[in-house]
Amino acid sequence: MLIGKLVLKLLPIRYYYQARNIYRKYHKAIYKELSETDLHKILVESMGIKNGDVIFVHSSIDRLNISASPFKILNILQEVVGSNGTLLFPAWHFTERAELYLKKNKVFDVRKAPVALGLLPEIARRSPLAKRSIHPTNSIVAIGKQADELLMQHGDSIYPCDELSPFYKMMKLNAKIIGLGVTTEFLSFVHCPEDVMKADFPVKTRSDVVFETNVIDHDGNTRIISTLVADKTIATRNIPGFIKAFVDPEIARDFHFRGNHFFIADSKELYKIIERLALKDITIYS
């Protein structure tokens, strides 16, 4: 179990957030902040990102001790992948459990709904170059050459992360998945093998109820999208522990630089491992 989760279980929520804020201030006081050059080196040298790559970015700017603004961080990412590359960002627009959000019968306007997963994906969403998938619970923002190819059909299946989703399609483009300021605890890609394997996956990860919700698409038309949501029984999971125990560091790993969390994963190879181990009843929920 991660230290933060252990502390959260032991402390009242108010004191937990106070302790977290104190820790972050202490962290920034003892470590030299990252420069733009540092970030570029981490992306290119530590993560191996190159021109033309497809990159799925998870991030927390608040947890990064860096001098660059979020706008500059996005620029650096774009510079590294170049005009032939593509950036993807998770773009959920709510913070509660998906079934609670859907039960409110709110309309998801793909053109206007702000991203609730942090500043960097929201800045990416506002880019004039950005595209966004219309899936009501697992929307993805993409910027770059392969954006349309990756996002089209996301919403045509009741499984948010199956073969019609960007999570699966990115593998065909040898996508890398990265974390800036976060660990693999935030690695949303792990749900792709679950949705593709369906009943062959040893853990029930989706609810039985199919939700229908109204979505306003890019042309202003209202569409009804049907989707499953995460099953309530899968609250306990340990992605970092699974990665450390079963995945070669050349395929996926967490690492630190100057006190900051990062991760890098090869989407295609990680998928193969998750699928193979699932058939042996070994999962992130084990």
N, C-alpha and C positions, 0 to 999 in steps of 0.2 A: 504494500500500500504506500502511496506517495505520502511524504511528510505532511504536506498541506492538507490532504484529506484526513489524516490521523488527527491533526490539530483541530480541524473543523468538527470532528466527532466529539472531541473533548471539551472544546470551548463553546460558550454561547456565541451565536452568529455575530453579534455586535463586537465582541472582543476578538473574534477571529479576524474580522476585517481591520480592526485597529492594529492587531499584531502584524497582519500582512502589510499594511501601509508603513509601519515602522521598519519592517524588514526591507522593503523596497527602498526606503530612504537610506538605510544603512548600506545596502548593496551599492547604491549609486555614489555613496560617500567614499567607499573603500576601493572601488574599481574605476580606472580611467574610462571615460565614455568612449564608445566606438565612433570612429570617424567614417566618412563616406568611403575612404580608401580601405578601411578595415572591412566594411560590409562588402565591397566589391571583391576583395581577396577571399572572404569567406564563401561567397557565391561561386567564384570561379575556381579557387584552389581547394577549398575544403569540401565543397559540394560537387565540383566538376561540371557546373553548368556552362554551356557554350552557346554560341550563336545558332539559332534555329531550333532550340529545345522547346518542348512544351513543359511548363512548370505549374504545378498545382500548389498554391501558396496558402499556408496557414500562418496566422500571425497574431501578436499582441504588442502593439506599439508601446503601451503602458509598461510592459515588462522588459522592454529593450532599453538599455542605457546607451543611447546613441545621440549624437549631435545633429544628425540629419533630420529634416522634417519628414512627415509621412509622404508628402508630395515628392520629395527628393528620393525617398526610398522606392517609390513606384517608378520614378524615372530611371533609377539605377537598375532595377529589375528589367525594365524595357530595353535599356542599353545592352545588358548582358545577353538577352535572348535575341535581340535584333529584330529587324523587320520580317524575318522568316519564322520567328518564334511566336509562341502564344503563352499568355499568362492566364491562369484560372484562379478564382477565389470562391470559397464558400460564401453564399449570400443569403442565408436565412434572414428573415425579417422579423423574427420573434425570438424570445429567450425562454419561454416556458415549454413544457412538453408539447409535442406536436398535436396530440389528441385534444389537449386542453385548448390550444389555439383554434383548431378546426371546429370544435364544438361551439365556438362563439359566432360561427357563420360570417366571419369578416371576409371582405373581398380583397384579394391580393392583386394590386395594380403593379404589374411588372415594370412599368415605366417610372413609378414614383416611390414605391415603398423603400424606405432606407434599410440598409443592411444593419443587422443588430449584432454582428460578430466582430465589431471593431472598426477602427478608423481607416485602416489601409484598404480593406475591401469596399468600404463605402466611397472612398476617394476613387478607387478603380471604377466603381459603378457609375460615378458622375462623369467619367471621362467621355468625351465625344466619340471615342473609338470603341467604347465598351458595348458588348452585347450581354443579354441576360436570359437565362432559360426561364420558362413559365411554370416550372414545377412549384406548387404552393408550399411545400415543406423543405425541399432540398435544392432551392434555386442556386444556380452557379452563374457568376459573372466571368466573362472571358474577353480578353483583349489580344488581338493578333490574327495571324494568317489563317489559323485553323478554327477560329471561334465559331463560325456558323456550322461547320461540320460536327463539332463537338456538342453543340447545344441543341441542334435540331432533334426532335422526337422526345426531348426530355419532358415528359408529361403524358406520353402516349401509353405508358404502362402503369399499373397500380403499384409496381415495385420501384421505389425512387432511385435505386442504385443498380438496376439490372443492365442488360445488354443495350438498352436504348438510351442509357444515361451517359453523361460525360465521364462519370467514374469508370465505366467500362471502356468507352471509346478512347479514352486517353492512353490506354495500354497499347493500342495499335500504333500510336505515335511515339511509343517509348517514353512516356512522360515520367518526369521526376516529381516527387512530392516533397515539399520542404516546409520547415517550420522556422519562423523568425520570432524569437522571444517565447516560444512554446515548445513543449516536449511532444512525443508521440501520443501522449494522452489525448491530444486533439486531432489525431489522425483519422479523419472521417472515411477515408478510402476503405478501411477494414470492413465496412458494411457492404461493399460491392460483392465479394464472394458469397456473402450470406444471401443476398437477393438473387444472385444467379443460381446458386445451388438449391435454393428454396427448401423443399422437404428433405433433401439430402444433407442439409446442414444439421448437425446434431443438436442444436439449441433452437428453440422457437424464438425467433427474433422479431417477427411481425405479428401485429394483432389480427384477429379474425375479421374485424369490421373494416369495410371499405368506406372511406369518407369521400364525400363529393363536395367540392367547394368552387365558388365562382372566382375566376381569374380574368382580369382585364389584360389582354395581350398587347403587343407592340403597336398594333393598328387601332387600339381603342375598342376592340370587340370583346364582349363578355363570353367566356368559354367555361364549361364545367369540366374540371379535372378530377379524376378519381385516383385515390391513393391509399395505400396502407400506411400505418405508422408503427413506430417501435413498440414492441410488446412491453408491458409494464414490468415483467419479471426479469428484464435484462439490465437492471440498474447497476449491478455490480460487474465490473470488468477491469482488466489490467492490461492495457495495451503496451505500456513501456516494459512491463515484466515479461510479456509474451515475446516482444521484439528481442529483448536481451537474452532470453532463454533459448529461443528457437530459430532466430534469424541471423544469418551471417552479417557481420557489420558492413561488408561490401554491398549488401542489398538494402539494409535499413539500419540506421543507428541514431541514437541521441548523442549529442556532444555539446560541450560548453566552450565558450571563448570569453575570457575576461568576465566570468560570472554570468554570462547571458546564455539562455537555452536556445539550442538549434536542433533540427533533425533533417535528415535526408533519406529518401526511400526510392527505390526503383519500382515503379508501379507494377510492371509486368511480372518481375521475379517475385515480388512480395505476394502478389495474387496467387501465384503457383504454390507458394509455401503455405499460405492460409488455407487454400483448398485442399492440399495434400494432408495437412495436419488435421483438418476438420473431419476427414474420412477416418481418422484414428481417434476421434473424439477429443482432440486437443484444440482448444479455442481460447480467445481472449477472455472468455467467461469461465474457464476451467478453474 
